[in-house]
């Protein structure tokens, strides 16, 4: 039987000490999986191959390979050979531990990416291993940062950014101080990250590390040479980790865009934002304060800092409580000779024709504003 010979030679190659031979062996396994996934393969043939995979520990071998990333997608095919309830038996805790060890030590970006994608695709099979799954995902993303993965340019710390396209999610569940410090060192030394986003759950988790671990992360952010886009989402600033994160943004030399989406600025926290804006006055180009509870009193507090942001080109105040009174303050901002705002977004802020007239009056002397977003 040519399939039996195929399996025998593939297995021998996998057991070789030669990297090239092992690579040929995985090519053979991939070919077998493709052959047995075809329409002409019977259920008994698929089950026989699944039993061969289990008896020869191919899941362990493939997850433990730290160099040949091409074989990792084949593991998905291994799991699909059996019904879902039986496939779960194939993927056991020992396999996840091997994947974790591989992620922590591999020198291949592609291996880390493939294991991360694989674990994300089989979470329904490992629901009772949530801690190990979190550790694998943390290790994979951390290793990608350490290895300067050029495809990883946006890091979302916390679960809120899990569905953002092109972003690598990194939750901080169950991390210890050493884990936080390893992430911090990786961020500081990375030369590819350009955007970082902290969600509210990440800020809450960081409260546990307000000592050495958190200070190490703040130091790493302040020393980043590449992060130009800094975002806090739904974070509080009053005596919290969020407060220290917004202050760290002011120390980051490359920062050009600051987003505080959903952060509450109607309390003491606005003063930390003012301090940061003062630090960024010569380099900030985009400021997003969407849904930050900004009203006339808050806008009046930050207005002097806004006037000093000479490089500011885009300013968003979407979904805030501006109403007409705040438009007089915005008109004052636009009337400043040093104001270079090209885009002003005041959608869904309660402004009506009276407030818009105040802004319109100043446009006679302001030729720099190119777009005013007003919907809602």
ChimeraX attribute file (.defattr): number of C-alpha atoms within 10 A of each C-alpha:
attribute: neighborCount
match mode: 1-to-1
recipient: residues
	/A:1	5
	/A:2	7
	/A:3	12
	/A:4	10
	/A:5	10
	/A:6	15
	/A:7	19
	/A:8	13
	/A:9	16
	/A:10	23
	/A:11	19
	/A:12	12
	/A:13	21
	/A:14	23
	/A:15	13
	/A:16	13
	/A:17	9
	/A:18	11
	/A:19	13
	/A:20	11
	/A:21	16
	/A:22	20
	/A:23	19
	/A:24	16
	/A:25	24
	/A:26	23
	/A:27	18
	/A:28	20
	/A:29	23
	/A:30	21
	/A:31	16
	/A:32	16
	/A:33	21
	/A:34	12
	/A:35	14
	/A:36	22
	/A:37	18
	/A:38	10
	/A:39	7
	/A:40	9
	/A:41	11
	/A:42	12
	/A:43	13
	/A:44	9
	/A:45	14
	/A:46	20
	/A:47	15
	/A:48	14
	/A:49	21
	/A:50	22
	/A:51	15
	/A:52	13
	/A:53	20
	/A:54	16
	/A:55	10
	/A:56	11
	/A:57	13
	/A:58	19
	/A:59	25
	/A:60	20
	/A:61	17
	/A:62	22
	/A:63	26
	/A:64	22
	/A:65	19
	/A:66	21
	/A:67	17
	/A:68	17
	/A:69	19
	/A:70	16
	/A:71	21
	/A:72	24
	/A:73	15
	/A:74	20
	/A:75	20
	/A:76	16
	/A:77	16
	/A:78	23
	/A:79	21
	/A:80	16
	/A:81	21
	/A:82	19
	/A:83	10
	/A:84	12
	/A:85	9
	/A:86	13
	/A:87	16
	/A:88	17
	/A:89	14
	/A:90	19
	/A:91	19
	/A:92	15
	/A:93	15
	/A:94	11
	/A:95	17
	/A:96	22
	/A:97	18
	/A:98	18
	/A:99	31
	/A:100	25
	/A:101	15
	/A:102	23
	/A:103	32
	/A:104	19
	/A:105	13
	/A:106	19
	/A:107	16
	/A:108	18
	/A:109	23
	/A:110	18
	/A:111	27
	/A:112	32
	/A:113	21
	/A:114	19
	/A:115	23
	/A:116	22
	/A:117	15
	/A:118	17
	/A:119	19
	/A:120	13
	/A:121	11
	/A:122	15
	/A:123	13
	/A:124	11
	/A:125	19
	/A:126	17
	/A:127	11
	/A:128	11
	/A:129	13
	/A:130	11
	/A:131	11
	/A:132	16
	/A:133	23
	/A:134	19
	/A:135	21
	/A:136	26
	/A:137	25
	/A:138	23
	/A:139	25
	/A:140	29
	/A:141	25
	/A:142	24
	/A:143	25
	/A:144	26
	/A:145	27
	/A:146	20
	/A:147	19
	/A:148	18
	/A:149	20
	/A:150	13
	/A:151	15
	/A:152	18
	/A:153	20
	/A:154	20
	/A:155	23
	/A:156	23
	/A:157	23
	/A:158	22
	/A:159	17
	/A:160	19
	/A:161	19
	/A:162	16
	/A:163	11
	/A:164	12
	/A:165	8
	/A:166	12
	/A:167	19
	/A:168	25
	/A:169	21
	/A:170	24
	/A:171	24
	/A:172	21
	/A:173	16
	/A:174	11
	/A:175	17
	/A:176	12
	/A:177	16
	/A:178	11
	/A:179	15
	/A:180	21
	/A:181	19
	/A:182	18
	/A:183	23
	/A:184	22
	/A:185	18
	/A:186	20
	/A:187	26
	/A:188	24
	/A:189	18
	/A:190	22
	/A:191	19
	/A:192	19
	/A:193	24
	/A:194	19
	/A:195	19
	/A:196	20
	/A:197	22
	/A:198	25
	/A:199	21
	/A:200	22
	/A:201	18
	/A:202	24
	/A:203	25
	/A:204	17
	/A:205	17
	/A:206	21
	/A:207	13
	/A:208	14
	/A:209	18
	/A:210	15
	/A:211	11
	/A:212	12
	/A:213	20
	/A:214	21
	/A:215	16
	/A:216	21
	/A:217	25
	/A:218	20
	/A:219	16
	/A:220	21
	/A:221	24
	/A:222	20
	/A:223	18
	/A:224	21
	/A:225	20
	/A:226	21
	/A:227	27
	/A:228	19
	/A:229	20
	/A:230	24
	/A:231	21
	/A:232	25
	/A:233	23
	/A:234	20
	/A:235	26
	/A:236	21
	/A:237	24
	/A:238	17
	/A:239	10
	/A:240	16
	/A:241	24
	/A:242	27
	/A:243	19
	/A:244	18
	/A:245	23
	/A:246	24
	/A:247	21
	/A:248	19
	/A:249	27
	/A:250	24
	/A:251	18
	/A:252	23
	/A:253	19
	/A:254	21
	/A:255	23
	/A:256	19
	/A:257	21
	/A:258	23
	/A:259	18
	/A:260	23
	/A:261	19
	/A:262	19
	/A:263	23
	/A:264	20
	/A:265	23
	/A:266	15
	/A:267	12
	/A:268	13
	/A:269	19
	/A:270	22
	/A:271	18
	/A:272	20
	/A:273	21
	/A:274	19
	/A:275	15
	/A:276	20
	/A:277	25
	/A:278	18
	/A:279	19
	/A:280	27
	/A:281	18
	/A:282	14
	/A:283	17
	/A:284	25
	/A:285	20
	/A:286	20
	/A:287	20
	/A:288	18
	/A:289	22
	/A:290	23
	/A:291	21
	/A:292	24
	/A:293	19
	/A:294	25
	/A:295	18
	/A:296	19
	/A:297	13
	/A:298	18
	/A:299	20
	/A:300	15
	/A:301	13
	/A:302	18
	/A:303	16
	/A:304	14
	/A:305	18
	/A:306	21
	/A:307	19
	/A:308	18
	/A:309	24
	/A:310	19
	/A:311	18
	/A:312	25
	/A:313	19
	/A:314	19
	/A:315	19
	/A:316	19
	/A:317	25
	/A:318	24
	/A:319	20
	/A:320	22
	/A:321	19
	/A:322	25
	/A:323	18
	/A:324	19
	/A:325	15
	/A:326	22
	/A:327	23
	/A:328	17
	/A:329	18
	/A:330	21
	/A:331	20
	/A:332	16
	/A:333	21
	/A:334	23
	/A:335	18
	/A:336	15
	/A:337	11
	/A:338	14
	/A:339	21
	/A:340	21
	/A:341	23
	/A:342	15
	/A:343	18
	/A:344	20
	/A:345	20
	/A:346	24
	/A:347	18
	/A:348	18
	/A:349	23
	/A:350	15
	/A:351	21
	/A:352	13
	/A:353	10
	/A:354	13
	/A:355	19
	/A:356	16
	/A:357	15
	/A:358	19
	/A:359	21
	/A:360	14
	/A:361	12
	/A:362	18
	/A:363	15
	/A:364	9
	/A:365	11
	/A:366	18
	/A:367	12
	/A:368	14
	/A:369	16
	/A:370	11
	/A:371	12
	/A:372	13
	/A:373	14
	/A:374	16
	/A:375	11
	/A:376	12
